[in-house]
Amino acid sequence: MSVPPLLGDGHGNYRIHLVGNSGTGKSTIGAYLSSRLNIPLIALDGIFWRPGWEKTPDDEFQAQVRVLMAEDPKGWIIDGDYSGLGTMIPDNATDIIWLDPPLRLYLPRVLWRTLLRLLKIRPTCAEGCPETWGEVFSKKGIVWFCVSNHTVCRTKYTEWLSRMNVEDGGKMIRLDESSGETAKWKAQFEEWLRQR
């Protein structure tokens, strides 16, 4: 029997955690899954960052995320992973999807998205948190974060994958769009939806 694209809880409910570096496609996959499964998408960036790039204290952040996780009995899709939340999200997820394209593929998307935000064509990741020309390429900016965090993400989520791999009956899958895995998974997902 083949492994389904999503495991769920066995009762038609899905709690999906999307992880990966900035710019890897979490928001895109999250919006797609939210529309197809009719469950809410929760973007952690918009909760964590307060106006002026102020961080939400961990206890408040955890409380806000817990409330959102409990709102829809059919489940949720959470985009992002913050250390201040500990293992609260992966422990409660039925499925974890790690988006892991090579840096050469997603860094141009980060640059393009950042340019659109700087030009105010695209909204910022959180209300009241504009990106500025002076910070974009500094060590405070998203470009530096993306490059410096690439290996950190790979190390962290490789360890997660070794513990939660779907092929071993777990709940985590890794998708690398450069090798066609993401497109193949989406096609399997659509076929799975038709047969449900």
QUIFEN-V880711 format. One record per backbone hydrogen bond with DSSP energy under -1.0 kcal/mol. CO is the residue of the C=O (numbers start at 1). NH is the residue of the N-H. If there is no record, write none. Layout:
CO	NH
CO	NH
This chain:
13	9
14	76
15	94
15	95
16	78
17	97
18	80
19	99
21	24
25	29
26	30
27	31
28	32
29	33
30	34
31	35
32	36
33	37
34	38
40	77
42	79
44	48
45	49
48	56
50	53
50	54
54	50
57	61
58	62
59	63
60	64
61	65
62	66
63	67
64	68
65	69
66	70
72	75
74	14
76	16
77	42
78	18
79	44
82	85
83	86
85	88
87	91
89	93
95	17
96	173
97	19
98	175
102	105
102	106
103	107
106	110
107	111
108	112
109	113
110	114
111	115
112	116
113	117
114	118
115	119
116	121
116	122
117	120
126	129
128	52
132	136
135	138
138	141
141	145
142	146
143	147
144	148
145	149
149	153
150	154
151	155
152	156
153	157
154	158
155	159
156	160
157	161
158	162
159	163
160	163
160	164
164	172
165	168
165	170
166	169
171	96
172	166
173	98
175	100
176	179
176	181
177	180
180	184
181	185
182	186
183	187
184	188
185	189
186	190
187	191
188	192
189	193
190	194
191	195
